[in-house]
Amino acid sequence: MSSSKNSVQLMGFAGSDVSLTKFDDQVQIARVSLAVNEYYKTKSGEEGKQTQ
């Protein structure tokens, strides 16, 4: 089986520390909590911010 490498770039704020799980066959999984802010204006013209 050939080795492959995937790459992803995400931008935001870390919600918690990275959790790394290692398996016996040298496979690793990283879990990341990511938060992003959404800025908007209401119908009355007020600015708002929502974190997701």
Distance bins in CASP14 RR format, pairs under 12 A and 6 or more apart:
PFRMAT RR
TARGET T0000
AUTHOR 0000-0000-0000
RMODE 2
METHOD distances of the structure
MODEL  1
1 25 0 0 0 0 0 1 0 0 0 0 0
3 26 0 0 0 0 0 1 0 0 0 0 0
3 27 0 0 0 0 0 1 0 0 0 0 0
6 30 0 0 0 0 0 1 0 0 0 0 0
8 30 0 0 0 0 0 1 0 0 0 0 0
8 32 0 0 0 0 0 1 0 0 0 0 0
8 34 0 0 0 0 0 1 0 0 0 0 0
9 34 0 0 0 0 0 1 0 0 0 0 0
10 30 0 0 0 0 0 1 0 0 0 0 0
10 32 1 0 0 1 0 0 0 0 0 0 0
10 33 0 0 0 0 0 1 0 0 0 0 0
10 34 1 0 1 0 0 0 0 0 0 0 0
10 35 0 0 0 0 0 1 0 0 0 0 0
10 36 0 0 0 0 1 0 0 0 0 0 0
11 34 0 0 0 0 1 0 0 0 0 0 0
11 35 0 0 0 0 0 1 0 0 0 0 0
11 36 1 0 0 1 0 0 0 0 0 0 0
11 37 0 0 0 0 0 1 0 0 0 0 0
12 32 0 0 0 0 0 1 0 0 0 0 0
12 33 0 0 0 0 0 1 0 0 0 0 0
12 34 1 0 1 0 0 0 0 0 0 0 0
12 35 1 0 0 1 0 0 0 0 0 0 0
12 36 1 0 1 0 0 0 0 0 0 0 0
12 37 0 0 0 0 1 0 0 0 0 0 0
12 38 0 0 0 0 0 1 0 0 0 0 0
12 51 0 0 0 0 0 1 0 0 0 0 0
12 52 0 0 0 0 0 1 0 0 0 0 0
13 32 0 0 0 0 0 1 0 0 0 0 0
13 33 0 0 0 0 1 0 0 0 0 0 0
13 34 1 0 0 1 0 0 0 0 0 0 0
13 35 1 0 1 0 0 0 0 0 0 0 0
13 36 1 0 0 1 0 0 0 0 0 0 0
13 37 1 0 0 1 0 0 0 0 0 0 0
13 51 0 0 0 0 1 0 0 0 0 0 0
13 52 0 0 0 0 0 1 0 0 0 0 0
14 30 0 0 0 0 0 1 0 0 0 0 0
14 31 0 0 0 0 0 1 0 0 0 0 0
14 32 1 0 0 1 0 0 0 0 0 0 0
14 33 1 0 0 1 0 0 0 0 0 0 0
14 34 1 0 0 1 0 0 0 0 0 0 0
14 35 1 0 0 1 0 0 0 0 0 0 0
14 36 0 0 0 0 0 1 0 0 0 0 0
15 31 0 0 0 0 0 1 0 0 0 0 0
15 32 0 0 0 0 1 0 0 0 0 0 0
15 33 1 0 1 0 0 0 0 0 0 0 0
15 34 1 0 0 1 0 0 0 0 0 0 0
15 35 1 0 1 0 0 0 0 0 0 0 0
15 36 0 0 0 0 0 1 0 0 0 0 0
15 51 0 0 0 0 1 0 0 0 0 0 0
15 52 0 0 0 0 0 1 0 0 0 0 0
16 31 0 0 0 0 1 0 0 0 0 0 0
16 32 0 0 0 0 1 0 0 0 0 0 0
16 33 1 0 1 0 0 0 0 0 0 0 0
16 34 0 0 0 0 1 0 0 0 0 0 0
16 35 0 0 0 0 1 0 0 0 0 0 0
17 30 0 0 0 0 0 1 0 0 0 0 0
17 31 0 0 0 0 1 0 0 0 0 0 0
17 32 0 0 0 0 1 0 0 0 0 0 0
17 33 0 0 0 0 1 0 0 0 0 0 0
18 28 0 0 0 0 0 1 0 0 0 0 0
18 29 0 0 0 0 0 1 0 0 0 0 0
18 30 1 0 1 0 0 0 0 0 0 0 0
18 31 1 0 0 1 0 0 0 0 0 0 0
18 32 1 0 1 0 0 0 0 0 0 0 0
18 33 0 0 0 0 1 0 0 0 0 0 0
18 34 0 0 0 0 0 1 0 0 0 0 0
19 28 0 0 0 0 0 1 0 0 0 0 0
19 29 0 0 0 0 1 0 0 0 0 0 0
19 30 1 0 0 1 0 0 0 0 0 0 0
19 31 1 0 1 0 0 0 0 0 0 0 0
19 32 1 0 0 1 0 0 0 0 0 0 0
19 33 0 0 0 0 1 0 0 0 0 0 0
20 27 0 0 0 0 0 1 0 0 0 0 0
20 28 1 0 0 1 0 0 0 0 0 0 0
20 29 1 0 0 1 0 0 0 0 0 0 0
20 30 1 0 1 0 0 0 0 0 0 0 0
20 31 1 0 0 1 0 0 0 0 0 0 0
20 32 0 0 0 0 1 0 0 0 0 0 0
21 27 0 0 0 0 1 0 0 0 0 0 0
21 28 1 0 0 1 0 0 0 0 0 0 0
21 29 1 0 1 0 0 0 0 0 0 0 0
21 30 1 0 0 1 0 0 0 0 0 0 0
21 31 1 0 0 1 0 0 0 0 0 0 0
22 28 1 0 1 0 0 0 0 0 0 0 0
22 29 0 0 0 0 1 0 0 0 0 0 0
22 30 0 0 0 0 0 1 0 0 0 0 0
23 29 1 0 0 1 0 0 0 0 0 0 0
33 52 0 0 0 0 0 1 0 0 0 0 0
34 51 0 0 0 0 0 1 0 0 0 0 0
34 52 0 0 0 0 1 0 0 0 0 0 0
35 49 0 0 0 0 0 1 0 0 0 0 0
35 50 0 0 0 0 0 1 0 0 0 0 0
35 51 1 0 1 0 0 0 0 0 0 0 0
35 52 1 0 0 1 0 0 0 0 0 0 0
36 49 0 0 0 0 0 1 0 0 0 0 0
36 50 0 0 0 0 1 0 0 0 0 0 0
36 51 1 0 0 1 0 0 0 0 0 0 0
36 52 1 0 1 0 0 0 0 0 0 0 0
37 48 0 0 0 0 1 0 0 0 0 0 0
37 49 1 0 1 0 0 0 0 0 0 0 0
37 50 1 0 0 1 0 0 0 0 0 0 0
37 51 1 0 1 0 0 0 0 0 0 0 0
37 52 1 0 0 1 0 0 0 0 0 0 0
38 47 0 0 0 0 0 1 0 0 0 0 0
38 48 0 0 0 0 1 0 0 0 0 0 0
38 49 1 0 0 1 0 0 0 0 0 0 0
38 50 1 0 1 0 0 0 0 0 0 0 0
38 51 1 0 0 1 0 0 0 0 0 0 0
38 52 1 0 0 1 0 0 0 0 0 0 0
39 46 0 0 0 0 0 1 0 0 0 0 0
39 47 1 0 0 1 0 0 0 0 0 0 0
39 48 1 0 0 1 0 0 0 0 0 0 0
39 49 1 0 1 0 0 0 0 0 0 0 0
39 50 0 0 0 0 1 0 0 0 0 0 0
39 51 0 0 0 0 0 1 0 0 0 0 0
39 52 0 0 0 0 0 1 0 0 0 0 0
40 46 0 0 0 0 1 0 0 0 0 0 0
40 47 1 0 0 1 0 0 0 0 0 0 0
40 48 1 0 1 0 0 0 0 0 0 0 0
40 49 1 0 0 1 0 0 0 0 0 0 0
40 50 1 0 0 1 0 0 0 0 0 0 0
41 47 1 0 1 0 0 0 0 0 0 0 0
41 48 1 0 0 1 0 0 0 0 0 0 0
41 49 0 0 0 0 0 1 0 0 0 0 0
42 48 1 0 0 1 0 0 0 0 0 0 0
42 49 0 0 0 0 0 1 0 0 0 0 0
42 50 0 0 0 0 0 1 0 0 0 0 0
END
